[in-house]
Amino acid sequence: MKAIRGYDVHGITTDWVAGCYNCFFQSSHFWKTKKACIEDMDRLVSLFPPIMRVWPGDKLQVEDGSICEVINVNKNLAMMDVRRGEGRPVFTIADTHVIRWPWELEQEGGTEQ
């Protein structure tokens, strides 16, 4: 999702809306500033289930306290293939085994193991 500039029928730029070019999903509110639009977009995305917001390459903390890298995500089954470090074996976990998601680690500044 990103901030998208709206246009009227004459092609003149109007307000900002949070949306996605790939799936045409967008918020129903228009904003006068890009900053307000981005804040709305962040709020909107935070309402999605965590499994819908995690991607390969993200880091998360699992039940045993270790930090794992996401290798693959099956959003339909709410399962992820993860590993504890480069060269370590890959294993599968359910989203219920995650203690802290990537955005929670970023907030706390703790992406180190």
C-alpha positions as CSV (number, residue, x, y, z in Angstrom):
1,M,0.0,0.0,0.0
2,K,1.1,3.5,-0.6
3,A,-0.1,7.1,-0.7
4,I,-1.8,7.7,-4.0
5,R,-2.7,11.1,-5.4
6,G,-6.3,11.4,-6.5
7,Y,-7.3,13.1,-9.8
8,D,-10.6,14.7,-10.9
9,V,-12.1,14.2,-14.3
10,H,-10.0,17.1,-15.7
11,G,-6.7,15.4,-14.5
12,I,-6.1,17.9,-11.8
13,T,-4.5,16.6,-8.6
14,T,-6.8,16.4,-5.6
15,D,-6.5,14.8,-2.2
16,W,-4.4,11.8,-1.1
17,V,-5.8,8.3,-0.6
18,A,-4.1,5.1,0.9
19,G,-4.3,2.3,-1.7
20,C,-2.7,-0.5,-3.6
21,Y,-2.1,-0.4,-7.4
22,N,-1.9,-4.2,-7.6
23,C,-5.3,-5.1,-6.1
24,F,-7.1,-1.7,-6.3
25,F,-7.8,-1.8,-2.5
26,Q,-8.0,1.7,-1.0
27,S,-9.2,3.5,2.1
28,S,-12.5,5.3,1.8
29,H,-11.1,8.6,3.2
30,F,-9.3,11.3,1.3
31,W,-6.6,13.4,3.0
32,K,-5.3,16.9,2.3
33,T,-1.7,16.0,3.1
34,K,0.4,13.0,2.2
35,K,1.5,12.7,5.9
36,A,-2.1,12.3,7.1
37,C,-2.7,9.7,4.3
38,I,0.4,7.7,5.3
39,E,-0.7,7.7,9.0
40,D,-4.2,6.4,7.9
41,M,-2.5,3.8,5.7
42,D,-0.4,2.5,8.7
43,R,-3.5,2.4,10.8
44,L,-5.4,0.5,8.1
45,V,-2.7,-2.1,7.6
46,S,-2.3,-2.6,11.4
47,L,-5.9,-4.0,11.3
48,F,-4.8,-6.9,9.0
49,P,-3.9,-10.2,10.8
50,P,-0.2,-10.4,11.5
51,I,0.3,-13.4,9.1
52,M,-0.9,-11.1,6.3
53,R,1.8,-8.6,7.0
54,V,4.9,-10.8,7.3
55,W,7.2,-11.5,4.3
56,P,10.2,-13.6,3.5
57,G,13.3,-11.9,4.9
58,D,11.5,-10.5,8.0
59,K,12.8,-11.3,11.5
60,L,10.5,-12.4,14.3
61,Q,10.8,-13.9,17.8
62,V,9.5,-17.4,18.5
63,E,8.4,-19.1,21.7
64,D,11.9,-20.2,22.8
65,G,13.0,-16.5,22.6
66,S,15.2,-16.9,19.5
67,I,15.1,-14.6,16.6
68,C,14.2,-16.3,13.3
69,E,14.2,-15.2,9.7
70,V,11.1,-15.9,7.7
71,I,11.9,-18.0,4.6
72,N,8.4,-18.7,3.3
73,V,4.8,-17.8,4.3
74,N,1.7,-19.8,3.7
75,K,-1.0,-17.2,4.5
76,N,-3.9,-19.6,4.0
77,L,-2.6,-22.1,6.6
78,A,-1.1,-19.4,8.8
79,M,2.2,-21.2,8.7
80,M,5.8,-20.0,8.1
81,D,9.1,-21.7,7.2
82,V,11.8,-20.0,9.4
83,R,15.4,-20.5,10.4
84,R,17.5,-19.3,13.3
85,G,20.5,-18.3,11.2
86,E,22.3,-18.6,7.9
87,G,23.1,-22.2,7.2
88,R,20.8,-23.5,10.0
89,P,17.9,-25.9,9.3
90,V,14.6,-24.6,8.1
91,F,11.5,-25.5,10.2
92,T,7.8,-24.8,10.1
93,I,5.9,-22.9,12.7
94,A,2.3,-21.7,13.1
95,D,1.6,-18.0,13.6
96,T,0.5,-18.8,17.2
97,H,4.2,-19.6,18.0
98,V,5.3,-16.1,17.3
99,I,6.0,-13.9,20.4
100,R,7.0,-10.7,18.6
101,W,6.4,-9.8,15.0
102,P,8.9,-7.8,12.9
103,W,7.2,-4.4,13.6
104,E,7.3,-5.2,17.3
105,L,11.0,-5.9,17.2
106,E,11.6,-2.7,15.3
107,Q,9.6,-0.7,17.9
108,E,11.8,-2.1,20.7
109,G,15.0,-1.9,18.6
110,G,15.7,-5.6,19.2
111,T,16.4,-7.5,16.0
112,E,19.6,-9.0,17.3
113,Q,19.8,-12.5,18.8
